[in-house]
Amino acid sequence: MNEAAALRHSGIERWPEFHPTTQAAFNQVLWQGGLSRSDIARKLRISRARLTAITRDLEAAGLLVEGHRELRAATGRPAEMLHAVTTAYQFLGLHLRGTDVIAALVDLDGRVVWEDSASLETEAPREVVELAARWLQETASAFRVAAVAICGPLGRVGLDPAHQQVRGIGEQLQEEFTATWDVPLWVEDDVVALTAFEQWPQLSEGQNSMVLISVGQEIGFGLVEDRQIIRGAHGAAGRFDHVPVLSGGPECPLGHRGCLWSVCSTTAVTRAVPGSSTMSEVVARADDGDPLSNDVMTRAADGLGTVAGYLANLLDPDKLVLTGESHTVLRGRLGPFHSALQRTYLGDRDVQVDLPDFNFVEWARAAAALALYRSVSTQGY
């Protein structure tokens, strides 16, 4: 399959406005890594004539190509496969935390094809938008960029002031950006972006519900039910970071004793072990036999399992996704985590737990993926 033709245009060009059925057909091909025409028609319950018109529009837009033929088990006849041209468009994401900004550009497969970083000089939201415009210009020299998203900690009260900068990017700045560059700019909470990043591609597999827990300086939660991200009356939901998990535990800045933040956040863990500056250092000390570090990490794993059980009881999700510094918390401590989960969870089936690979660029990748999903989703999550 030759995708070079998709790069014949470079620059800034918003995603085409397709009929919802046309967009749904492309999404199915994208999700599945290729489908036959008959499979697309069956999944969308449309006629072959309607499908012919849909595929013609997508091929004209440079988004579908014909691939090799595969033998269909049901009929014994070869079927012509259609594939998404995943290099046709790219999407820019910025993740803001404090004065640090990480940017990533992803293609339609969610693969990072470019990344960069910068530091802000002021706390003005306009500087963030101007930085997004600068990166948009830079990437447009080699890619076709269709949308931009800026994400940061919006829905959580934490130690990082970035949520003020991101929240300050209001409708006026977004409208100015769109009018200037003719592509949309979206602003969203970073955990909501990460939740969409984990949930949206699974829609084709019938995943209806999910819980995401992201461990860091703050602890964020993403909740999906009935294929929709739960947002709450004021645009945010999932404030479980101060749920009690350890009787008589340490006190958090809000005055709670033994809440999840006080035993599992990176700030609380490093404060509990004098001389440490990162959670990884605490884990290394625990691995070297330091009893204090071992106790601190064990109670962090136990606390994470406890709150996971609470959320499994609440939503009965198809899947539980642990991200951020969850890998660090659970390294060598899956036993305490699963014991606490089983102790708390009241369901009669096992909870599927996923620990996807994660690094700091993943936040920017999730922001870029948010721009992708907002552009192509028919779900309107």
Buried (B, 14 or more C-beta within 10 A) or exposed (E): EEBEEBBEEBEBBBBBEBEEBBBBBBBBBBBBEBBBBBBBBEBBEBEEEBBEBBBEBBBEBBBBBEEEEEEEEEEEEEBEBBBBBBBBBBBBBBBBBBBBBBBBBBBBEBEBBBBBBBEBEEBEBBBBBEBBBEBBEBBBEBBBBBBBBBBBBBBBEBEBBBBEBBBBBEEEBBEBBBEEBEBBBBBBBBBBBBBBBBBBBBBEEEBBBBBBBBBBBBBBBBBBBEBBBBBEEEEBBBBBBBBBBBEEBBEBEEEBEBBBBBBBBBBBBBEBBEEBEEBBBBBEBBEEEBEBBBEBBBBBBBBBBBBBBBBBEEBBBBBBBBBBBBBBBBBEBBEBBBBBBEEBBEEEEEBEBEEBEBEBBBBBBBBBBBBBBBBBBBBEB
